[in-house]
Amino acid sequence: MAEEVILKLNNNIAIVKFNRPEVLNAMNEDFGKCLIDVSQRILSNKSLKCIVFEGSGDHFCAGGDINMFGKILDLSPEERKDHFQKFLSQLHMAILNFINTPVPIIAKVKGAAAGFGLSLVLCSDLAIASSDSKFNLAYNHIGLSPDGGSTFFLPRLVGIKKAKEIAFLGHRLDAEKALELGIINRITKNEDLDSSVNALVEELSKGPTKAIGLTKKLINQSLYTNEVVQLQTETEFFSMSSATSDFEEGVKSFLEKRKPIFKGE
């Protein structure tokens, strides 16, 4: 049986592939368990420079598998509550692991990104989508409230009222609307998606990756801290960055009028 989530490592780049193409890469319990394991492996890997989320086949991730939910209906209401309390408490550790990984995550989106799939796009640092991509929070269609951190990230990206509209109504957004709202960074033609993502991965991986990791942490922290703490952390991280070899290379290359060659050290 194929793994529901595949982790491929190549030249310090991690590819996280959602691998249930027969159901648009919808998440079931095995998918969730695989995602938790992959997130832990990524968090413990100190040599990574970039991470890419992608789906097998023609879609990113269509959210929770409706067949999984159908089986849950055999449980009593209290048993359902207990089941999802345990399952989501574990699954959300994967989201936290990805957020805390000091490496940029790129969502490579095509086709459907719905429900938990949209949550994975939202928790990514950058997102490039093909022109045929569709985005939908979708939970309201089956009488559920959202999960996967979507209610944390979405209001911060699109504003409170727009987030409520997206969540309450569950209307589908096309790639142009997602770009306008700030859910994704770029749109590309379907046939150019691979090359566009690969170019961004290369650019990021050749950058000062330690400084980029600290910058990711700073920006994420700014969502829930105050200006005093933020300025203190900027001071701490700036000082840490100045002690790296990449800082030396950056300054020297500027003075010598050449492109820097960063090593992530």
N, C-alpha and C positions, 0 to 999 in steps of 0.2 A: 504493500500500500504506500502511495506517495505521501511525503510529508506535506502537511497543510500550509506550513510556512517554511520556506527554504532560506538558509543563510549561506551566501557565497562570499568568500574573501579573496580579493585579488589586488595585489600591490597597495595594501593599506586602505582599500576601498571595500566597504561592506554593502552587498546587495541583499535586501530583505524582500523576498518574492512571495506574495500571497498566492497559494497554489491550489485553488479549487475552481478551475476555469469552467467546469461543467455547471456550476451554480453562480457564475459571475464573481467567484472568489468570496462568496458570502461566508461569514464566520459561524462555525459551530464550536462545540466545546473543545474538540481536539485542536482546532485552529487556535483557540484562545490559549491552550496549554503550550502549544508550539511558540506562540508569540511571546509568552512570558519567558520561556527558555532562551529564545533568540535575544530578547532584550537584556537578559542577564549576561549572556555571553558577550554582547556588544559593550555593555557597561564595564566589564572586566578587561576588555582589550584596550591596552594603552597605546597601541601603535596605529590606530585608525586615523584617517584624515578626512573621510567623508562617508556618508551613509545614504543609500538610495532606497526608497520604498517603491515597489512596483507590483503590478498584478500580472499573473499568467493569462495568456489569451488576449481578449479584446476589452477587458474591463479592469479597473483598479480594485475596488471592493464594494460589493453591493449591500454591506451591512450584515445584520444577523440573519442566519438561515431560517426561513419561515418554517421549514420542516422541524428544526430544533424546537421552535416555539410550539409547534403542533404537539410534539411529544410531551412538552411541559404541561399541557392542559390536562394530562392524565393525573397530575398531582393535585392535591387540595390547595386552596388559596394559601394556607399557612405554609405548606410544603414548598410552594412556588416562591414565596417570600424568602424562606430560609435558603433555598437553592440559589437564587440570584444574589442574595446578600453575600454568600460565600464566594460564588463565581466571580462577581464583579469586583469584590475586594481584592481578589488575586489578579484579575485581568488589569485592573487599574494600576497595579505595580509596574506593568509593562509600559504604560504611558509615562509614569513617573521616571522610569529608567531611561526612556528615550529623551525626555525633557532634560534630565540631569547628565546625559552623555555630552562631554565637552567637545563635540564634533558636529558640524552642520549636517542636518538631515534634509534631503531633497525628496519631495513627493513627485513621482513621475506618473501623471494621471492621464488615463484614457478611458473612454466609456463611462461606466457608472462609478460614482463615489457617493455612496448613500449611507445614512445611519452611522455605524461605527467606522465605515470607510471614510466618511467625511471627517469624523473625529481624528483619524490618522493623518488626513491632509492638514487639519487645523493644528495638530501638535508638531507638524514638521516645521523646519525653519524657513524653507523656501519651497515653492511648488511651481512646476511647469506642467501645463495641461495641453493636450491635443484639442483641436478645434471642435471635435465631436463630444467632448466630455460633458457630463451632466452631474449636477450636484444637488443633493436633497437630504435634509436632516431626517425626514421620513418617519420618525418614531410615532408621531401622532396618528398615523394611518392605521396602526395596530394598537392604539390605546396605551402607549408607553411614554414615559418621560425620557429625555436623552441620557446618554452615558458617554464614556470615553474622553471626558474632559471638554466636550463640545460646548457646554454651557459656561465654561471658564474662558475659552479662547474666542468663541464667536462674538460675544458682546464687545470684547476688546478690539476686535478687528472691524466690526461693522456698526457698532453702536447698540445701545440697549433696545431701542424701539425696533430697529431693523432685525436684530437677533430674535426678538419676540415674534415678529411677523414670520420669519423663516421657520421658527420652531412651532408656533401655533398652527400655521396653515400647511406646512409641509410641501409648499410648491417647489417644483423643480427649477433649478437655475442652470442656464447654459454657461459656457466658458466665458463669454463676453461679460455677462453679469457678474460672474465670480471674480473676474479680473477687476471690474469696476468697484466691487465691494472690498477688494483687498484680500479675498480668500486665496487667490493664487497670484503669482508674480508675473507670469508670462503665458502667452498662448502661442502654439506653434502648429504648423500643418501636421497632420497625422504621420506622414512619411518622414518628417523632420524631427519627431519627438526624441528618438534615440540619440541623434547627433547633437541636438540642443542640450539634452541632459548631460551627455558625455563631455561636452565643451565646458559646461558649468562645473562639473566634477573636477575636471582637469585644472580649471582656474582656481578653484578653492583648495585643491590638494597641493598646488604649487605655492600657495600663500603661506603667511606666518601662522601656522595652524594652532600654536599655543595661544597666540594673541586672539585668534578667531574664537577659540574655545572660551577664553575669558570674556570676550565680548558677548557671546551667546548667553553666558551666565548673567552678565550685567543686565542685558536687555530683558531677559526672562524675569530677573529679580525685580526690575522696575515696575512690574505689573502689580506687585503687592507690598511694596515698601514705601518709605517716605524719602524726602529729598536729602535729609541729613545722612541717613544710612546709605543712600545711593552714592552720595559724594564721598563718604568714607570708603566704600567699597571700590569706587573708581580710583581713589588714591592708592589703595592696596594693590589692585590689579595692574595699574599703570606701573607701579614700582616693580612688581613681579615681572612684567613684560620687559622692563628695561634691563633686567638681569639675564636675558636670553641671548643666544647667539644670533637669532633672527633680528633682534634690535640692532646689534652691531652691523650685520650685513645690510640692513635697510638704510642705515645712516651712511655707511661707506659707499654703497652703490649710488646713493643720491649725490654725494659729494664727487664721486668719480664719473657721474653722468652715464650710468649703465643700468641695465635691469637687475634687480636683486635676485639672488638665488637662495631662496629660503629652504631650510631643512626641518623646520618644526622643532627646533632645539633652542 
